[in-house]
Amino acid sequence: MSKIDKFKFFVPVDISKAKDENGNEIMRIAGIASTIDRDSDDEILDPSGFDLSYFMKNGFINWHHQTNNSPESIIGEPTVARITDKRFVC
């Protein structure tokens, strides 16, 4: 790999072990999904306008934005979602 192929980034996320309703060990991931900050496309999405009920019913957590071409990138489904301090947290 060349230096161009490598990059570093920081994502504030909490990962913890948990158990599902059947007592099976599962992994829970929590973190900031979106903020009001301007993104790399120079766009702003205000989380206060998000419909979290749709996300909770139909949403999923993905590793990257290629789920149409790569369904294995789906790593979970939401169990909690809220807007706090102008951040979308799940």
LINFENNOR-V537965 format. One record per residue. PHI is phi in whole degrees, 0 to 359 (NA if undefined). BURIAL is I if it has 9 or more other C-alpha atoms within 8 Angstrom, else O. D_FIRST is the distance of its C-alpha to the first C-alpha in Angstrom with 2 decimals. Layout:
# LINFENNOR-V537965
phi-><PHI | PHI>
burial-><BURIAL | BURIAL>
d_first-><D_FIRST | D_FIRST>
This chain:
# LINFENNOR-V537965
phi-><NA | 273 | 299 | 293 | 282 | 251 | 206 | 237 | 208 | 242 | 231 | 286 | 216 | 248 | 239 | 216 | 280 | 210 | 232 | 277 | 296 | 262 | 86 | 281 | 291 | 226 | 251 | 249 | 241 | 226 | 178 | 274 | 269 | 199 | 227 | 277 | 293 | 295 | 266 | 291 | 267 | 64 | 248 | 234 | 244 | 269 | 301 | 296 | 261 | 286 | 266 | 288 | 296 | 295 | 300 | 294 | 277 | 240 | 280 | 208 | 257 | 239 | 286 | 209 | 266 | 242 | 293 | 293 | 265 | 214 | 302 | 292 | 284 | 286 | 247 | 172 | 229 | 287 | 243 | 216 | 209 | 204 | 253 | 215 | 52 | 60 | 233 | 267 | 244 | 219>
burial-><O | O | O | O | O | O | O | O | O | O | O | O | O | O | O | O | O | O | I | O | O | O | O | O | O | O | O | I | O | I | I | I | O | O | I | I | O | I | O | O | O | O | O | O | O | I | I | O | O | O | O | O | O | O | I | I | O | O | I | I | I | I | O | O | O | O | I | O | O | O | O | O | I | I | I | O | O | I | O | O | I | O | I | O | O | I | I | I | I | I>
d_first-><0.00 | 3.74 | 6.63 | 7.88 | 5.93 | 7.41 | 11.17 | 14.17 | 17.54 | 20.86 | 23.08 | 26.51 | 27.20 | 29.47 | 28.91 | 31.90 | 33.44 | 36.54 | 38.88 | 39.90 | 43.55 | 43.57 | 42.32 | 38.85 | 36.01 | 33.74 | 31.08 | 32.04 | 29.61 | 31.16 | 30.01 | 30.40 | 29.78 | 30.92 | 32.59 | 34.72 | 32.10 | 31.03 | 27.70 | 25.02 | 27.27 | 30.10 | 31.98 | 33.93 | 34.93 | 37.75 | 37.51 | 41.28 | 41.74 | 39.63 | 41.58 | 40.42 | 42.89 | 41.04 | 37.70 | 39.34 | 40.95 | 38.25 | 34.97 | 31.90 | 28.85 | 25.57 | 21.92 | 21.16 | 23.43 | 22.99 | 25.84 | 27.67 | 24.94 | 23.54 | 26.48 | 24.56 | 23.08 | 26.61 | 26.64 | 30.24 | 33.35 | 35.04 | 37.81 | 38.43 | 37.98 | 39.60 | 39.61 | 39.94 | 39.65 | 38.45 | 35.53 | 35.04 | 34.44 | 34.04>
